[in-house]
Amino acid sequence: MANQEMPIFTRTFELLSWLLPVSNHFSRTHRHTFTQRLLLPAPPAGGSYVQP
């Protein structure tokens, strides 16, 4: 098991390898929002990113 990579890391790498080149075609505003959402931590349980 030590020589085997965890699937979550492999899948995340594959997703980002596909997603980042695709995001180059987004408008500047959408790229900025997209990047901010990627960098934000996960929302609290039962919560959301929307602030009151």
MMTF fields as JSON, N, C-alpha, C and O atoms, coordinates in Angstrom:
{
  "mmtfVersion": "1.0.0",
  "mmtfProducer": "UNKNOWN",
  "numBonds": 207,
  "numAtoms": 208,
  "numGroups": 52,
  "numChains": 1,
  "numModels": 1,
  "chainsPerModel": [1],
  "groupsPerChain": [52],
  "chainIdList": ["A"],
  "bondAtomList": [4, 2, 8, 6, 12, 10, 16, 14, 20, 18, 24, 22, 28, 26, 32, 30, 36, 34, 40, 38, 44, 42, 48, 46, 52, 50, 56, 54, 60, 58, 64, 62, 68, 66, 72, 70, 76, 74, 80, 78, 84, 82, 88, 86, 92, 90, 96, 94, 100, 98, 104, 102, 108, 106, 112, 110, 116, 114, 120, 118, 124, 122, 128, 126, 132, 130, 136, 134, 140, 138, 144, 142, 148, 146, 152, 150, 156, 154, 160, 158, 164, 162, 168, 166, 172, 170, 176, 174, 180, 178, 184, 182, 188, 186, 192, 190, 196, 194, 200, 198, 204, 202],
  "bondOrderList": [1, 1, 1, 1, 1, 1, 1, 1, 1, 1, 1, 1, 1, 1, 1, 1, 1, 1, 1, 1, 1, 1, 1, 1, 1, 1, 1, 1, 1, 1, 1, 1, 1, 1, 1, 1, 1, 1, 1, 1, 1, 1, 1, 1, 1, 1, 1, 1, 1, 1, 1],
  "groupList": [{"groupName": "MET", "atomNameList": ["N", "CA", "C", "O"], "elementList": ["N", "C", "C", "O"], "formalChargeList": [0, 0, 0, 0], "bondAtomList": [1, 0, 2, 1, 3, 2], "bondOrderList": [1, 1, 2], "singleLetterCode": "M", "chemCompType": "L-PEPTIDE LINKING"}, {"groupName": "ALA", "atomNameList": ["N", "CA", "C", "O"], "elementList": ["N", "C", "C", "O"], "formalChargeList": [0, 0, 0, 0], "bondAtomList": [1, 0, 2, 1, 3, 2], "bondOrderList": [1, 1, 2], "singleLetterCode": "A", "chemCompType": "L-PEPTIDE LINKING"}, {"groupName": "ASN", "atomNameList": ["N", "CA", "C", "O"], "elementList": ["N", "C", "C", "O"], "formalChargeList": [0, 0, 0, 0], "bondAtomList": [1, 0, 2, 1, 3, 2], "bondOrderList": [1, 1, 2], "singleLetterCode": "N", "chemCompType": "L-PEPTIDE LINKING"}, {"groupName": "GLN", "atomNameList": ["N", "CA", "C", "O"], "elementList": ["N", "C", "C", "O"], "formalChargeList": [0, 0, 0, 0], "bondAtomList": [1, 0, 2, 1, 3, 2], "bondOrderList": [1, 1, 2], "singleLetterCode": "Q", "chemCompType": "L-PEPTIDE LINKING"}, {"groupName": "GLU", "atomNameList": ["N", "CA", "C", "O"], "elementList": ["N", "C", "C", "O"], "formalChargeList": [0, 0, 0, 0], "bondAtomList": [1, 0, 2, 1, 3, 2], "bondOrderList": [1, 1, 2], "singleLetterCode": "E", "chemCompType": "L-PEPTIDE LINKING"}, {"groupName": "PRO", "atomNameList": ["N", "CA", "C", "O"], "elementList": ["N", "C", "C", "O"], "formalChargeList": [0, 0, 0, 0], "bondAtomList": [1, 0, 2, 1, 3, 2], "bondOrderList": [1, 1, 2], "singleLetterCode": "P", "chemCompType": "L-PEPTIDE LINKING"}, {"groupName": "ILE", "atomNameList": ["N", "CA", "C", "O"], "elementList": ["N", "C", "C", "O"], "formalChargeList": [0, 0, 0, 0], "bondAtomList": [1, 0, 2, 1, 3, 2], "bondOrderList": [1, 1, 2], "singleLetterCode": "I", "chemCompType": "L-PEPTIDE LINKING"}, {"groupName": "PHE", "atomNameList": ["N", "CA", "C", "O"], "elementList": ["N", "C", "C", "O"], "formalChargeList": [0, 0, 0, 0], "bondAtomList": [1, 0, 2, 1, 3, 2], "bondOrderList": [1, 1, 2], "singleLetterCode": "F", "chemCompType": "L-PEPTIDE LINKING"}, {"groupName": "THR", "atomNameList": ["N", "CA", "C", "O"], "elementList": ["N", "C", "C", "O"], "formalChargeList": [0, 0, 0, 0], "bondAtomList": [1, 0, 2, 1, 3, 2], "bondOrderList": [1, 1, 2], "singleLetterCode": "T", "chemCompType": "L-PEPTIDE LINKING"}, {"groupName": "ARG", "atomNameList": ["N", "CA", "C", "O"], "elementList": ["N", "C", "C", "O"], "formalChargeList": [0, 0, 0, 0], "bondAtomList": [1, 0, 2, 1, 3, 2], "bondOrderList": [1, 1, 2], "singleLetterCode": "R", "chemCompType": "L-PEPTIDE LINKING"}, {"groupName": "LEU", "atomNameList": ["N", "CA", "C", "O"], "elementList": ["N", "C", "C", "O"], "formalChargeList": [0, 0, 0, 0], "bondAtomList": [1, 0, 2, 1, 3, 2], "bondOrderList": [1, 1, 2], "singleLetterCode": "L", "chemCompType": "L-PEPTIDE LINKING"}, {"groupName": "SER", "atomNameList": ["N", "CA", "C", "O"], "elementList": ["N", "C", "C", "O"], "formalChargeList": [0, 0, 0, 0], "bondAtomList": [1, 0, 2, 1, 3, 2], "bondOrderList": [1, 1, 2], "singleLetterCode": "S", "chemCompType": "L-PEPTIDE LINKING"}, {"groupName": "TRP", "atomNameList": ["N", "CA", "C", "O"], "elementList": ["N", "C", "C", "O"], "formalChargeList": [0, 0, 0, 0], "bondAtomList": [1, 0, 2, 1, 3, 2], "bondOrderList": [1, 1, 2], "singleLetterCode": "W", "chemCompType": "L-PEPTIDE LINKING"}, {"groupName": "VAL", "atomNameList": ["N", "CA", "C", "O"], "elementList": ["N", "C", "C", "O"], "formalChargeList": [0, 0, 0, 0], "bondAtomList": [1, 0, 2, 1, 3, 2], "bondOrderList": [1, 1, 2], "singleLetterCode": "V", "chemCompType": "L-PEPTIDE LINKING"}, {"groupName": "HIS", "atomNameList": ["N", "CA", "C", "O"], "elementList": ["N", "C", "C", "O"], "formalChargeList": [0, 0, 0, 0], "bondAtomList": [1, 0, 2, 1, 3, 2], "bondOrderList": [1, 1, 2], "singleLetterCode": "H", "chemCompType": "L-PEPTIDE LINKING"}, {"groupName": "GLY", "atomNameList": ["N", "CA", "C", "O"], "elementList": ["N", "C", "C", "O"], "formalChargeList": [0, 0, 0, 0], "bondAtomList": [1, 0, 2, 1, 3, 2], "bondOrderList": [1, 1, 2], "singleLetterCode": "G", "chemCompType": "PEPTIDE LINKING"}, {"groupName": "TYR", "atomNameList": ["N", "CA", "C", "O"], "elementList": ["N", "C", "C", "O"], "formalChargeList": [0, 0, 0, 0], "bondAtomList": [1, 0, 2, 1, 3, 2], "bondOrderList": [1, 1, 2], "singleLetterCode": "Y", "chemCompType": "L-PEPTIDE LINKING"}],
  "groupTypeList": [0, 1, 2, 3, 4, 0, 5, 6, 7, 8, 9, 8, 7, 4, 10, 10, 11, 12, 10, 10, 5, 13, 11, 2, 14, 7, 11, 9, 8, 14, 9, 14, 8, 7, 8, 3, 9, 10, 10, 10, 5, 1, 5, 5, 1, 15, 15, 11, 16, 13, 3, 5],
  "groupIdList": [1, 2, 3, 4, 5, 6, 7, 8, 9, 10, 11, 12, 13, 14, 15, 16, 17, 18, 19, 20, 21, 22, 23, 24, 25, 26, 27, 28, 29, 30, 31, 32, 33, 34, 35, 36, 37, 38, 39, 40, 41, 42, 43, 44, 45, 46, 47, 48, 49, 50, 51, 52],
  "secStructList": [7, 6, 6, 1, 7, 7, 2, 2, 2, 2, 2, 2, 2, 2, 2, 2, 2, 2, 2, 2, 2, 2, 2, 6, 6, 1, 7, 2, 2, 2, 2, 2, 2, 2, 2, 2, 2, 2, 2, 1, 7, 7, 7, 7, 6, 6, 7, 7, 1, 7, 7, 7],
  "xCoordList": [0.814, 0.0, 0.86, 0.417, 2.074, 2.94, 3.352, 3.559, 3.473, 3.879, 2.722, 2.933, 1.51, 0.324, -0.098, -0.195, -0.346, -0.796, -2.258, -3.024, -2.634, -4.037, -4.817, -4.38, -5.956, -6.729, -7.17, -7.276, -7.427, -7.895, -6.847, -7.192, -5.582, -4.519, -4.353, -4.152, -4.441, -4.33, -5.482, -5.268, -6.701, -7.877, -7.856, -8.249, -7.408, -7.33, -6.316, -6.572, -5.184, -4.175, -4.723, -4.522, -5.417, -6.004, -7.044, -7.096, -7.868, -8.876, -8.219, -8.621, -7.222, -6.548, -5.758, -5.666, -5.189, -4.469, -5.404, -4.992, -6.646, -7.629, -8.231, -8.432, -8.518, -9.276, -8.483, -9.036, -7.237, -6.462, -6.295, -6.471, -5.969, -5.916, -7.283, -7.369, -8.347, -9.691, -10.047, -10.697, -9.621, -9.964, -9.27, -9.675, -8.259, -7.613, -8.555, -8.32, -9.61, -10.579, -11.714, -12.573, -11.722, -12.733, -12.404, -11.26, -13.419, -13.165, -12.375, -12.331, -11.767, -10.938, -11.731, -11.237, -12.956, -13.795, -14.086, -13.984, -14.442, -14.752, -13.512, -13.598, -12.37, -11.125, -10.814, -10.415, -10.994, -10.71, -11.624, -11.161, -12.918, -13.876, -13.573, -13.615, -13.272, -12.961, -11.745, -11.759, -10.706, -9.496, -9.762, -9.269, -10.535, -10.863, -11.613, -11.34, -12.556, -13.321, -12.423, -12.626, -11.445, -10.524, -9.661, -9.325, -9.305, -8.4, -9.103, -8.453, -10.418, -11.153, -11.221, -11.293, -11.199, -11.385, -12.837, -13.705, -13.087, -14.443, -15.355, -14.914, -16.613, -17.531, -17.783, -17.608, -18.183, -18.46, -19.634, -20.453, -19.715, -20.806, -22.148, -22.417, -22.967, -24.284, -24.256, -25.3, -23.088, -22.95, -22.786, -22.93, -22.487, -22.259, -21.232, -20.804, -20.847, -19.895, -20.57, -19.886, -21.891, -22.608, -22.531, -22.876, -22.081, -21.986, -23.182, -23.613, -23.731, -24.898, -24.574, -25.453],
  "yCoordList": [-1.193, 0.0, 1.26, 2.307, 1.175, 2.354, 2.847, 4.046, 1.953, 2.338, 2.854, 3.406, 2.676, 3.054, 4.47, 4.789, 5.313, 6.673, 6.662, 5.795, 7.64, 7.755, 8.297, 9.26, 7.702, 8.116, 9.578, 10.21, 10.121, 11.511, 12.473, 13.45, 12.212, 13.095, 12.968, 13.958, 11.736, 11.508, 12.177, 12.846, 12.001, 12.589, 14.109, 14.78, 14.653, 16.106, 16.673, 17.699, 16.023, 16.453, 16.407, 17.34, 15.317, 15.191, 16.287, 16.859, 16.577, 17.626, 18.979, 19.708, 19.319, 20.608, 20.681, 21.746, 19.564, 19.538, 19.819, 20.403, 19.41, 19.685, 21.075, 21.791, 21.457, 22.671, 23.951, 24.921, 23.983, 25.216, 25.681, 26.872, 24.819, 25.294, 25.739, 26.686, 25.06, 25.441, 26.821, 27.612, 27.11, 28.403, 29.578, 30.722, 29.34, 30.429, 31.064, 32.185, 30.356, 30.884, 31.653, 32.22, 31.674, 32.434, 33.915, 34.294, 34.744, 36.182, 36.497, 35.684, 37.652, 38.017, 37.975, 37.486, 38.484, 38.503, 37.086, 36.796, 36.221, 34.852, 34.108, 33.313, 34.355, 33.718, 34.148, 33.326, 35.43, 35.947, 35.284, 34.833, 35.231, 34.605, 33.126, 32.597, 32.472, 31.046, 30.772, 29.849, 31.569, 31.393, 31.643, 30.907, 32.673, 32.949, 31.781, 31.404, 31.208, 30.077, 28.859, 28.116, 28.651, 27.533, 27.721, 26.754, 28.967, 29.232, 29.349, 29.253, 29.555, 29.647, 28.281, 27.255, 28.272, 26.988, 26.528, 27.311, 25.274, 24.732, 25.47, 25.862, 25.658, 26.347, 25.495, 24.277, 26.103, 25.321, 24.379, 24.607, 23.329, 22.365, 23.082, 23.787, 22.889, 23.519, 24.982, 25.635, 25.511, 26.918, 27.123, 26.193, 28.342, 28.644, 29.774, 30.321, 30.114, 31.202, 32.571, 33.589, 32.603, 33.874, 34.447, 33.782, 35.672, 36.325, 37.242, 37.887, 37.317, 38.181, 39.643, 40.488],
  "zCoordList": [0.0, 0.0, 0.0, -0.472, 0.519, 0.599, -0.788, -0.976, -1.747, -3.101, -3.946, -5.026, -3.458, -4.222, -3.824, -2.639, -4.829, -4.546, -4.157, -4.577, -3.349, -2.975, -4.168, -4.798, -4.489, -5.667, -5.63, -6.681, -4.46, -4.387, -4.929, -5.594, -4.656, -5.149, -6.661, -7.363, -7.145, -8.583, -9.319, -10.329, -8.823, -9.469, -9.394, -10.348, -8.286, -8.15, -9.134, -9.765, -9.27, -10.23, -11.65, -12.428, -11.989, -13.322, -13.575, -14.664, -12.57, -12.706, -12.949, -13.857, -12.155, -12.313, -13.612, -14.223, -14.037, -15.312, -16.481, -17.484, -16.354, -17.394, -17.229, -18.21, -15.984, -15.715, -15.942, -16.459, -15.58, -15.699, -17.147, -17.405, -18.098, -19.49, -20.016, -20.798, -19.588, -20.017, -19.474, -20.159, -18.241, -17.626, -18.315, -18.107, -19.112, -19.854, -20.87, -21.32, -21.229, -22.187, -21.504, -22.18, -20.167, -19.432, -19.537, -19.785, -19.347, -19.301, -18.026, -17.103, -17.978, -16.833, -15.53, -14.515, -15.559, -14.358, -13.876, -12.684, -14.791, -14.401, -13.913, -12.977, -14.53, -14.056, -12.634, -11.809, -12.34, -11.0, -9.963, -8.916, -10.264, -9.355, -9.183, -8.072, -10.281, -10.252, -9.368, -8.553, -9.529, -8.729, -7.254, -6.4, -6.95, -5.551, -4.928, -3.788, -5.67, -5.14, -4.91, -3.949, -5.773, -5.585, -4.346, -3.661, -4.061, -2.953, -1.607, -0.565, -1.609, -0.35, 0.314, -0.363, 1.636, 2.314, 2.16, 1.775, 2.458, 2.361, 3.342, 4.422, 2.974, 3.885, 5.129, 5.082, 6.222, 7.43, 7.198, 6.307, 7.995, 7.849, 7.96, 8.933, 6.96, 6.961, 6.573, 6.565, 6.25, 5.906, 4.414, 3.621, 4.051, 2.659, 2.566, 3.582, 1.343, 1.123, 1.222, 1.328, 1.191, 1.217, 2.62, 3.598, 2.705, 4.006, 4.194, 3.239, 5.407, 5.646, 5.521, 5.694]
}
